[in-house]
Amino acid sequence: MKNARYTLIYKFFATQIQFGYYKTGDFLPSIEDLCQIYHASGRTVRSAYLQLQEDGYVSLSSGRRTTVVYQATAEECARSRRSYYLARMEAAPALNEAMKLLLLPVMRNGCERLTPQAMSEIREMAAKLGDGDFYISFFGGYAMVMASENQLASALFSEVVSFYQFPHVLLRFAGKELEVRQFQELSARVIAACDRNDCKAFYDAYMAIQTYMNDVLNHYLILAKQLLPAQEQIPFTWNVYRDRPQLCYSVAARIIKEICIACCYQPGDTLPHHAILAEKYQVSYMTIRRTMEMLESMGIVSVRHGVGTTVTEPQPDPARYQNSAMRRIHTMALESMELLRLAFDSVTAQLSADVSARDCAEILRAQSKRGLTHSAFITCMDLLFRGSTNLQLRNIWDRLFELLLLDLPLLEAAGLHAALDTLIHCLDIEDFPSFRIALKEQMLQLYNAAKAIGEQFIS
């Protein structure tokens, strides 16, 4: 499958052509410009353009500009725009809130890391696009996320951008009340901040641009609702695996949860027959076979023909870390921990401990008895996220939760344990402020253990 930047570029131009922003005969930006904007290779951009050509959107000729050939009436384009955003109207507020909790801390961290060269590139783009045209909000945000050096956060940012499809282009269609001049003024603030190499001022200007973009979108939705009936709603989805067999990974994570989180199975227990598991998880028999092979490579089960699948105690095995799939899982899990580390304060402040303290404490006791101390942080965070009423936030957490679960066997096998007494005590007496402090300490221990594994075996 294609990479995230290919998908972002393709979906953007296909959608904007359907919206009528680009019309028949218009030229698309050069491949060189898009390489700079998307931090993508020329091969990636050209592949996206070739797919646009194959799908009838553009004509791409060697040595000539890329020309839009898609034909649609103004009314058809208007209907495409309205349908697209009205179908995402209900998800937008919850997704905005989720991004404030999870991505903004990453972006603030990345902003502090911006080099003078990066600031110069942002300034150049802001000056080039100072008339309110494409990309400055995307370009600035992407620069901050990339500076955080967290590919998982970059992928999440790209997915969110694809979901919204650059709402500032709606300036052309939202009515005279929203003047492009305001966007020009915000671009000027970006330029001034970059001239001074002032990261904080740049971040503030970026957030002002995002606020303005939300105003543009909200205003457009008010107009669109008057012209079209209610649309079937489309939720935000995030495929973190993208080029991986997602079903096997998801089923493996659910089984690890039963073993390491819920402690439904002890070492030496035999898992149900493959056919029973296939029915339980609503997948094919072959998917269960591949899932068991994956779990065996993690060291959490042993598959013996004629005997069955037995739960095992994860043991240190340097060879296991050299498996390419395991290396990839660990890298993505480490990026998940980094994302949660940066967002921990904002997340736990928003997600008050509306959890059953007694139930949580009992789960941690069972894990501690098994010596599964790294499971504690994931367990507590899961209970916090499950208590949120924000469906989009819970959907994003589901993906992070899977990645952390998949890495648990490697972490537990490393033998880097931490005491759970403080966490359990705080839950027993329902002292949630102290619980959050203890949970943060647990998170840092888990993060450092994961980093140590990466540095020792994977780097």
C-alpha positions as CSV (number, residue, x, y, z in Angstrom):
1,M,0.0,0.0,0.0
2,K,1.0,3.6,-0.5
3,N,2.5,5.7,2.3
4,A,0.7,8.4,4.3
5,R,2.1,11.3,2.3
6,Y,1.1,9.8,-1.0
7,T,-2.4,9.3,0.4
8,L,-2.5,12.9,1.8
9,I,-1.5,14.4,-1.5
10,Y,-3.8,12.3,-3.6
11,K,-6.8,12.8,-1.4
12,F,-6.3,16.5,-1.2
13,F,-6.1,17.2,-4.9
14,A,-8.9,14.7,-5.8
15,T,-11.2,16.3,-3.3
16,Q,-10.3,19.9,-4.1
17,I,-10.9,19.2,-7.8
18,Q,-14.3,17.6,-6.9
19,F,-15.0,20.7,-4.8
20,G,-14.3,23.0,-7.7
21,Y,-11.4,24.8,-6.2
22,Y,-9.3,23.6,-9.1
23,K,-11.3,23.8,-12.4
24,T,-10.9,22.3,-15.8
25,G,-7.8,23.8,-17.4
26,D,-6.2,24.9,-14.1
27,F,-2.6,23.9,-13.3
28,L,-1.6,22.0,-10.2
29,P,1.5,23.0,-8.2
30,S,4.8,21.7,-9.5
31,I,6.2,18.4,-8.1
32,E,9.1,20.4,-6.7
33,D,6.8,22.7,-4.8
34,L,4.8,19.8,-3.3
35,C,8.0,18.1,-2.3
36,Q,8.8,21.1,-0.2
37,I,5.3,21.5,1.2
38,Y,4.7,17.9,2.1
39,H,8.3,17.0,3.0
40,A,7.9,14.2,0.4
41,S,10.1,12.7,-2.2
42,G,9.6,13.4,-5.9
43,R,8.7,9.8,-6.4
44,T,5.9,10.0,-3.9
45,V,4.5,13.2,-5.4
46,R,4.7,11.9,-8.9
47,S,3.0,8.6,-7.9
48,A,0.1,10.6,-6.5
49,Y,-0.1,12.7,-9.7
50,L,0.0,9.6,-11.8
51,Q,-2.9,8.1,-9.8
52,L,-4.9,11.3,-10.3
53,Q,-4.3,11.0,-14.0
54,E,-5.4,7.4,-14.0
55,D,-8.6,8.3,-12.1
56,G,-9.4,11.0,-14.7
57,Y,-8.7,14.1,-12.6
58,V,-5.6,15.5,-14.4
59,S,-3.4,15.2,-17.5
60,L,0.3,14.8,-16.7
61,S,2.8,15.2,-19.5
62,S,6.6,15.0,-19.3
63,G,8.1,18.5,-19.3
64,R,4.7,20.2,-19.0
65,R,2.5,21.3,-16.2
66,T,-0.1,19.1,-14.6
67,T,-3.5,20.2,-16.0
68,V,-6.9,19.5,-14.5
69,V,-9.2,17.7,-17.0
70,Y,-12.0,16.7,-14.6
71,Q,-15.3,18.3,-15.7
72,A,-18.2,19.1,-13.4
73,T,-20.8,21.9,-13.2
74,A,-20.6,24.6,-10.6
75,E,-23.7,23.1,-8.9
76,E,-22.1,19.6,-8.8
77,C,-19.0,21.0,-7.2
78,A,-21.0,22.9,-4.6
79,R,-23.0,19.8,-3.8
80,S,-19.7,17.8,-3.3
81,R,-18.4,20.4,-0.9
82,R,-21.5,20.6,1.1
83,S,-22.0,16.9,1.3
84,Y,-18.4,16.3,2.3
85,Y,-18.4,18.7,5.3
86,L,-22.0,18.1,6.4
87,A,-21.2,14.3,6.6
88,R,-18.4,15.2,9.0
89,M,-20.2,17.9,11.0
90,E,-20.9,15.8,14.1
91,A,-17.4,14.4,14.3
92,A,-15.6,17.7,14.0
93,P,-16.1,19.2,17.5
94,A,-15.1,15.9,19.3
95,L,-12.1,15.5,17.0
96,N,-11.0,19.1,17.7
97,E,-11.1,18.4,21.4
98,A,-9.2,15.2,20.9
99,M,-6.5,17.0,19.0
100,K,-6.2,19.6,21.7
101,L,-5.5,16.9,24.2
102,L,-3.2,14.6,22.2
103,L,-1.6,16.5,19.4
104,L,-1.1,20.1,20.7
105,P,1.3,19.0,23.4
106,V,3.3,17.2,20.7
107,M,3.2,20.3,18.5
108,R,4.3,22.6,21.3
109,N,7.3,20.2,21.9
110,G,8.1,20.2,18.2
111,C,7.8,24.0,18.1
112,E,10.5,24.4,20.7
113,R,12.8,22.2,18.6
114,L,12.4,24.2,15.4
115,T,15.7,25.2,14.0
116,P,16.5,28.6,12.4
117,Q,16.5,26.8,9.0
118,A,13.0,25.3,9.7
119,M,11.7,28.8,10.7
120,S,13.2,30.2,7.5
121,E,11.4,27.6,5.4
122,I,8.1,28.4,7.2
123,R,8.7,32.1,6.7
124,E,9.3,31.5,3.0
125,M,6.0,29.6,2.7
126,A,4.0,32.1,4.6
127,A,5.3,34.9,2.4
128,K,4.6,32.9,-0.8
129,L,1.0,32.1,0.4
130,G,0.2,35.4,2.1
131,D,-2.8,36.0,-0.1
132,G,-4.7,33.3,1.9
133,D,-4.1,30.5,-0.6
134,F,-3.1,27.0,0.3
135,Y,-1.1,25.3,2.9
136,I,0.4,27.7,5.4
137,S,-1.7,26.2,8.3
138,F,-0.8,22.7,7.2
139,F,2.8,23.6,6.5
140,G,3.4,25.2,9.9
141,G,1.6,22.4,11.8
142,Y,3.4,19.7,9.9
143,A,6.7,21.3,10.6
144,M,6.1,21.3,14.3
145,V,4.9,17.7,14.4
146,M,7.9,16.5,12.3
147,A,10.2,18.4,14.6
148,S,8.9,16.2,17.4
149,E,10.5,13.2,15.5
150,N,7.4,11.0,16.2
151,Q,6.2,9.3,13.0
152,L,3.1,8.1,14.7
153,A,2.1,11.7,15.7
154,S,2.9,12.8,12.1
155,A,0.6,10.1,10.7
156,L,-2.2,11.1,13.1
157,F,-1.8,14.7,12.0
158,S,-1.9,13.7,8.3
159,E,-5.1,11.6,8.9
160,V,-6.8,14.6,10.6
161,V,-5.8,16.9,7.8
162,S,-7.2,14.4,5.3
163,F,-10.4,14.3,7.3
164,Y,-10.9,18.0,7.3
165,Q,-9.4,18.6,3.8
166,F,-7.9,22.0,4.4
167,P,-11.0,24.0,5.3
168,H,-9.4,27.4,4.6
169,V,-10.1,26.7,0.9
170,L,-13.7,27.3,1.9
171,L,-12.9,31.0,2.1
172,R,-13.8,31.2,-1.6
173,F,-17.2,29.7,-1.0
174,A,-18.2,30.9,2.5
175,G,-19.4,34.4,1.7
176,K,-18.1,37.9,2.1
177,E,-18.4,38.0,5.9
178,L,-15.1,36.1,6.1
179,E,-12.5,38.2,4.5
180,V,-9.2,36.8,3.1
181,R,-7.6,39.9,4.6
182,Q,-7.7,38.4,8.0
183,F,-5.8,35.3,6.8
184,Q,-3.3,37.7,5.2
185,E,-2.8,39.4,8.6
186,L,-2.3,36.0,10.3
187,S,0.3,35.0,7.7
188,A,2.1,38.3,8.4
189,R,2.2,37.3,12.1
190,V,3.9,34.0,11.1
191,I,6.4,35.9,8.9
192,A,7.2,38.3,11.8
193,A,7.7,35.5,14.3
194,C,10.0,33.6,11.9
195,D,12.0,36.8,11.2
196,R,12.6,37.0,15.0
197,N,13.2,33.2,15.3
198,D,10.5,33.5,18.0
199,C,9.0,30.0,18.4
200,K,6.4,31.0,21.0
201,A,5.1,33.8,18.8
202,F,5.0,31.4,15.8
203,Y,3.0,28.9,17.9
204,D,0.6,31.6,19.0
205,A,0.1,32.7,15.4
206,Y,-0.5,29.2,14.3
207,M,-3.1,28.7,16.9
208,A,-4.8,31.9,15.8
209,I,-4.9,30.6,12.2
210,Q,-6.5,27.3,13.5
211,T,-9.1,29.3,15.3
212,Y,-9.9,31.2,12.2
213,M,-10.1,28.0,10.2
214,N,-12.7,26.7,12.6
215,D,-14.6,29.9,12.2
216,V,-14.5,29.5,8.4
217,L,-15.7,25.9,8.7
218,N,-18.5,26.7,11.1
219,H,-19.7,29.5,9.0
220,Y,-19.7,27.3,5.9
221,L,-21.7,24.6,7.7
222,I,-24.4,27.1,8.6
223,L,-24.8,28.0,5.0
224,A,-24.6,24.4,3.8
225,K,-27.2,23.1,6.2
226,Q,-29.7,25.5,4.6
227,L,-29.1,24.1,1.2
228,L,-28.8,20.3,1.7
229,P,-30.7,17.8,3.8
230,A,-28.9,16.0,6.7
231,Q,-26.2,13.7,5.6
232,E,-25.2,10.3,6.9
233,Q,-22.4,11.0,9.3
234,I,-18.8,9.7,8.8
235,P,-16.6,9.2,11.9
236,F,-12.9,9.9,12.0
237,T,-10.9,6.7,11.6
238,W,-7.1,6.1,11.9
239,N,-5.3,3.2,10.4
240,V,-2.0,3.2,12.2
241,Y,-0.8,0.0,10.5
242,R,-1.6,1.1,6.9
243,D,0.7,-1.4,5.2
244,R,0.2,-4.1,7.7
245,P,-2.4,-6.9,8.3
246,Q,-4.5,-4.9,10.7
247,L,-6.9,-7.7,11.5
248,C,-4.2,-10.0,12.8
249,Y,-2.7,-7.2,14.9
250,S,-6.0,-6.2,16.4
251,V,-6.9,-9.8,17.3
252,A,-3.4,-10.4,18.8
253,A,-3.8,-7.2,20.9
254,R,-7.2,-8.5,22.2
255,I,-5.7,-11.8,23.2
256,I,-2.7,-10.1,24.9
257,K,-5.2,-8.0,26.8
258,E,-6.9,-11.2,28.1
259,I,-3.6,-12.6,29.2
260,C,-1.7,-9.6,30.5
261,I,-4.4,-7.1,31.5
262,A,-7.4,-9.1,32.6
263,C,-5.3,-12.2,33.6
264,C,-7.9,-14.5,32.2
265,Y,-5.2,-17.0,31.4
266,Q,-2.2,-18.0,33.5
267,P,1.1,-19.5,32.2
268,G,0.5,-23.1,31.4
269,D,-3.2,-22.6,30.5
270,T,-4.4,-23.8,27.1
271,L,-6.2,-21.3,24.9
272,P,-9.4,-22.4,23.2
273,H,-9.3,-24.2,19.9
274,H,-8.6,-22.0,16.8
275,A,-12.2,-22.6,15.5
276,I,-13.6,-21.3,18.8
277,L,-11.4,-18.2,18.8
278,A,-12.3,-17.5,15.1
279,E,-16.0,-17.5,16.1
280,K,-15.3,-15.4,19.2
281,Y,-13.4,-12.7,17.4
282,Q,-15.5,-13.0,14.2
283,V,-12.5,-13.7,11.9
284,S,-11.4,-16.5,9.7
285,Y,-9.6,-19.6,10.9
286,M,-6.6,-18.6,8.8
287,T,-6.5,-15.2,10.6
288,I,-6.4,-17.0,13.9
289,R,-3.5,-19.2,12.7
290,R,-1.5,-16.1,11.6
291,T,-2.3,-14.4,14.9
292,M,-1.0,-17.3,16.9
293,E,2.2,-17.3,14.9
294,M,2.6,-13.7,15.7
295,L,1.9,-14.3,19.4
296,E,4.4,-17.2,19.4
297,S,7.1,-15.0,17.9
298,M,6.4,-12.6,20.8
299,G,7.0,-15.4,23.3
300,I,3.6,-15.2,25.0
301,V,2.2,-18.5,23.6
302,S,3.6,-21.9,22.5
303,V,1.8,-23.6,19.6
304,R,2.2,-27.4,19.4
305,H,0.4,-29.5,16.9
306,G,-1.8,-32.1,18.5
307,V,-1.4,-30.4,21.9
308,G,-2.8,-26.9,21.4
309,T,-1.8,-23.3,22.2
310,T,-0.3,-22.8,25.6
311,V,0.2,-19.5,27.4
312,T,3.8,-19.0,28.4
313,E,5.8,-16.7,30.6
314,P,7.6,-14.2,28.4
315,Q,11.4,-14.7,28.6
316,P,14.2,-12.5,27.4
317,D,15.3,-13.5,24.0
318,P,17.6,-11.1,22.0
319,A,16.8,-12.9,18.8
320,R,13.1,-11.9,19.2
321,Y,14.0,-8.3,19.0
322,Q,15.6,-8.8,15.6
323,N,12.4,-10.0,14.1
324,S,11.4,-7.1,11.7
325,A,7.7,-7.3,12.7
326,M,8.6,-7.1,16.4
327,R,11.0,-4.2,15.8
328,R,8.3,-2.3,14.0
329,I,5.8,-3.0,16.8
330,H,8.2,-1.8,19.4
331,T,9.1,1.3,17.5
332,M,5.4,2.2,17.1
333,A,4.7,1.4,20.8
334,L,7.5,3.6,21.9
335,E,6.1,6.5,19.7
336,S,2.7,5.9,21.4
337,M,4.4,6.2,24.8
338,E,6.1,9.4,23.7
339,L,2.9,10.8,22.5
340,L,1.1,9.9,25.8
341,R,4.1,11.2,27.8
342,L,3.8,14.6,26.2
343,A,0.0,14.7,26.5
344,F,-0.2,13.1,29.9
345,D,-1.0,16.2,31.9
346,S,-3.6,17.5,29.4
347,V,-5.3,14.1,29.1
348,T,-5.5,13.2,32.8
349,A,-6.7,16.7,33.7
350,Q,-9.5,16.4,31.2
351,L,-10.3,12.7,31.9
352,S,-11.1,12.9,35.6
353,A,-10.9,9.6,37.3
354,D,-14.4,8.5,36.7
355,V,-13.4,4.9,37.1
356,S,-14.3,2.2,39.5
357,A,-11.3,2.6,41.9
358,R,-12.1,-0.7,43.6
359,D,-12.3,-2.7,40.3
360,C,-9.1,-1.0,39.0
361,A,-7.2,-1.8,42.2
362,E,-8.2,-5.5,42.0
363,I,-7.0,-5.7,38.4
364,L,-3.6,-4.2,39.4
365,R,-3.3,-6.7,42.3
366,A,-3.8,-9.6,39.9
367,Q,-1.2,-8.2,37.6
368,S,1.2,-7.6,40.4
369,K,0.8,-11.1,41.6
370,R,1.7,-12.3,38.1
371,G,4.6,-9.9,38.0
372,L,3.1,-8.0,35.1
373,T,4.0,-4.5,36.3
374,H,4.2,-2.8,32.9
375,S,0.6,-3.6,32.3
376,A,-0.5,-1.3,35.1
377,F,0.0,2.0,33.2
378,I,-1.9,0.7,30.2
379,T,-4.7,-0.6,32.3
380,C,-5.2,2.7,34.2
381,M,-5.0,4.8,31.0
382,D,-7.5,2.5,29.3
383,L,-10.0,3.0,32.2
384,L,-9.5,6.7,32.0
385,F,-10.1,6.9,28.2
386,R,-13.1,4.5,28.5
387,G,-14.7,7.0,30.8
388,S,-14.6,9.8,28.2
389,T,-17.8,10.7,26.4
390,N,-15.7,11.8,23.4
391,L,-16.1,9.0,20.8
392,Q,-13.3,10.4,18.5
393,L,-10.9,10.5,21.4
394,R,-11.7,6.9,22.4
395,N,-11.3,5.8,18.8
396,I,-7.8,7.2,18.6
397,W,-7.0,5.7,22.0
398,D,-8.1,2.3,20.7
399,R,-5.3,2.4,18.2
400,L,-2.7,3.6,20.7
401,F,-4.0,0.9,23.2
402,E,-3.5,-1.8,20.6
403,L,0.1,-0.7,19.9
404,L,0.9,-0.7,23.6
405,L,-0.7,-4.1,24.1
406,L,1.3,-5.6,21.2
407,D,4.6,-4.5,22.9
408,L,3.7,-5.8,26.4
409,P,5.2,-9.3,25.9
410,L,8.6,-7.7,25.0
411,L,8.5,-5.3,27.9
412,E,7.5,-7.9,30.5
413,A,10.2,-10.2,29.2
414,A,12.8,-7.6,29.8
415,G,12.4,-8.0,33.5
416,L,12.4,-4.3,34.3
417,H,9.8,-4.2,37.1
418,A,8.3,-1.5,39.2
419,A,6.2,-1.6,42.4
420,L,2.5,-1.1,42.1
421,D,1.8,-0.5,45.8
422,T,1.4,3.3,45.5
423,L,-1.0,3.1,42.6
424,I,-3.1,0.4,44.4
425,H,-3.1,2.4,47.7
426,C,-4.2,5.6,46.0
427,L,-7.1,3.7,44.3
428,D,-8.0,2.0,47.6
429,I,-8.5,5.3,49.4
430,E,-9.8,7.1,46.2
431,D,-7.0,9.7,46.3
432,F,-7.2,10.6,42.6
433,P,-4.7,13.6,42.6
434,S,-2.1,11.3,44.1
435,F,-3.2,8.5,41.8
436,R,-2.4,10.7,38.8
437,I,1.1,11.5,40.2
438,A,1.8,7.8,40.8
439,L,0.5,7.0,37.3
440,K,2.8,9.5,35.7
441,E,5.7,8.0,37.6
442,Q,4.7,4.6,36.3
443,M,4.4,5.9,32.8
444,L,7.9,7.4,32.9
445,Q,9.3,4.1,34.2
446,L,7.6,2.2,31.3
447,Y,8.8,4.8,28.8
448,N,12.4,4.6,30.0
449,A,12.2,0.8,30.0
450,A,10.9,0.8,26.4
451,K,13.7,3.2,25.3
452,A,16.3,1.1,27.0
453,I,15.1,-2.0,25.0
454,G,15.2,0.1,21.8
455,E,18.7,1.3,22.4
456,Q,20.0,-2.1,23.4
457,F,18.4,-4.4,20.9
458,I,16.8,-2.4,18.1
459,S,18.8,0.7,17.2
